[in-house]
Amino acid sequence: MQESQLLKIANEFGSPVYVYDGHKIENQYKRLTSAFKNVKKLKLNYAVKALSNISVLKLLHSLGSGIDTVSIQEVQLGLAAGFKPEQIIFTPNGVSLNEIEEAAKLGVKINIDNLSILEQFGAKHPNTPVCIRINPHVMAGGNANISVGHIDSKFGISIHQIPHILRIVENTKMNINGIHMHTGSDILDIEVFLYASEILFETAKQFDNLEFIDFGSGFKVPYKPGDIETNIEELGKKLSKRFNDFCKDYGKELTLAFEPGKFLVSESGYFLAQVNAVKQTTSTVFAQVDSGFNHLIRPMFYGSHHEISNISNLKGRERFYTVVGYICETDTFGNNRRINEINEGDILAFKNAGAYCFSMASNYNSRLRPAEVLWYNEKAHLIRKRETFDDILHNQIAVDFSEQKETVAAK
Ligand SMILES: *Cc1c(COP(=O)(O)O)cnc(C)c1O
C-alpha cells in the first residue's frame, strides 16, 4: 500500500489503527496455489489465529480458502463468516474431549494430537473420521542440519508411537481420514521440510482410508529488506512431484493441505500509531507513540522485527530513534532505528502487522484496543470499531462496599 493511502486512513479513522491490504492477502493466496498447481486436489486452510477478523475470514472464503481453527470459538467464528463445516479443520492442543465433541457435532474436520483423547474419542464416536497430528521430530538446526528435535514439544503424537495409534484404531474401528504435521518452525531449508514430509508419507502408508495429507505451515516471510523467505515456488515444484508420486503408490488421489497463517496475512498488515512525544535522554532519542505492547506484543514477546517508517515525513533527513510505547513497563518496538526525522504528531507505520498482532492485543493498562481497516477494491472498509471506555467496564461487576464499611466503623 502507498504511504499516502495509509496516512489518509489514519486521518479518517484515528490512531492507533490496524490496516490490512486485502490485495496482498489475495496475491499471497494465489502465489501459494499456483506454486502447487500440479497437484490435482489442493486445499489451503487459513490459520484463523493469525488474524481473526470476520471480514478477513470472509475475504479468504471468497478466494476459496478453508480455515484451520484451534478453539471452538474459532470454529464458531468460521461458521459465522460463512464457511461450511467441511471447509473447517479443528486442530486443537490440550483441549478437553468435550470441546472436540462439540466441534465434531458441528460437522467440522477433527484433528487429534493426543493418544488418550484419540482412544476416548474413537471409542465413543467410531463413525466420525479423524485426522491425526504427527510429531515427526524434525527441525532445522542453525546450519540446516537435520536434527531430532522437538522431543519435548507438547504438539502432536510422536512417530515413535505409531504402533500405539494403530492399536487404538484397530480396537475402536475408528476411521482415520488424514495425517497432519505442523512443526511450527520457520521453514528456511526446503530440504528439511521435504525430509519431514517423507516421514509423513511413511506414516500415511499405514492407513488405508486417507483423504488428505496436511503439511501444516511454518512458511517464513520477509521482515526487512534482504531477509530470507521460504522459497514457495521451489517447495511447490519439489513437494508436488513427491506428493503425486506418493498418490500413485497409494492408489488414490489425495488432497494436499496447508494451513498458512503468517504467509497469507503478515505482510498485508500495517499498524499505524501517532507520536505523542520525542524524548531526548543522555544516550538516545525516544519516539513515544500512542500504543504499546498491549496492541502489538511481538517485539517484546518474541523479539520480532517490525520495520518502522515515518509516513508523515517521507523526505525528512534520517536520524536514529528508539521507538517505544506508553505502557508502564519496558515497551520497546524498535531499538536504534534509522527513521526520517520524527516530529510530535507524526504517524509511524509498523510493517508485517497482519499476523499475530491484533489477534494478540489486550486491554493492558486499561487501554482501548485499536480499530481495524481492510483496504480492498480501492476502498477503506472499517472492519472493527475502536473500543470505547464502555468496553473496558463491559463485563466488570462493581460491588458496593460502602455499607459494609459503615458496619465495621460502628463496631
Ligand atoms: C499457528 C498454526 C498455524 C499457522 O502457522 P503460521 O506460522 O502462522 O503459518 C498452522 N497450523 C497450526 C496447527 C497452528 O497452530
Ligand as a Chemical Component Dictionary entry (heavy atoms), coordinates in Angstrom:
data_LIG
# 
_chem_comp.id                   LIG 
_chem_comp.type                 NON-POLYMER 
_chem_comp.pdbx_formal_charge   0 
_chem_comp.three_letter_code    LIG 
# 
loop_
_chem_comp_atom.comp_id 
_chem_comp_atom.atom_id 
_chem_comp_atom.alt_atom_id 
_chem_comp_atom.type_symbol 
_chem_comp_atom.charge 
_chem_comp_atom.model_Cartn_x 
_chem_comp_atom.model_Cartn_y 
_chem_comp_atom.model_Cartn_z 
_chem_comp_atom.pdbx_ordinal 
LIG C1 C1 C 0 -0.481 -21.447 14.299 1  
LIG C2 C2 C 0 -0.729 -22.588 13.436 2  
LIG C3 C3 C 0 -0.555 -22.490 12.051 3  
LIG C4 C4 C 0 -0.092 -21.234 11.355 4  
LIG O1 O1 O 0 1.283  -21.018 11.458 5  
LIG P1 P1 P 0 1.970  -19.815 10.666 6  
LIG O2 O2 O 0 3.397  -19.861 11.087 7  
LIG O3 O3 O 0 1.295  -18.549 11.057 8  
LIG O4 O4 O 0 1.793  -20.064 9.222  9  
LIG C5 C5 C 0 -0.862 -23.609 11.306 10 
LIG N1 N1 N 0 -1.299 -24.757 11.884 11 
LIG C6 C6 C 0 -1.466 -24.870 13.197 12 
LIG C7 C7 C 0 -1.974 -26.159 13.765 13 
LIG C8 C8 C 0 -1.188 -23.805 14.034 14 
LIG O5 O5 O 0 -1.360 -23.944 15.344 15 
# 
loop_
_chem_comp_bond.comp_id 
_chem_comp_bond.atom_id_1 
_chem_comp_bond.atom_id_2 
_chem_comp_bond.value_order 
_chem_comp_bond.pdbx_ordinal 
LIG C1 C2 SING 1  
LIG C2 C3 SING 2  
LIG C2 C8 DOUB 3  
LIG C3 C4 SING 4  
LIG C3 C5 DOUB 5  
LIG C4 O1 SING 6  
LIG O1 P1 SING 7  
LIG P1 O2 DOUB 8  
LIG P1 O3 SING 9  
LIG P1 O4 SING 10 
LIG C5 N1 SING 11 
LIG N1 C6 DOUB 12 
LIG C6 C7 SING 13 
LIG C6 C8 SING 14 
LIG C8 O5 SING 15 
# 
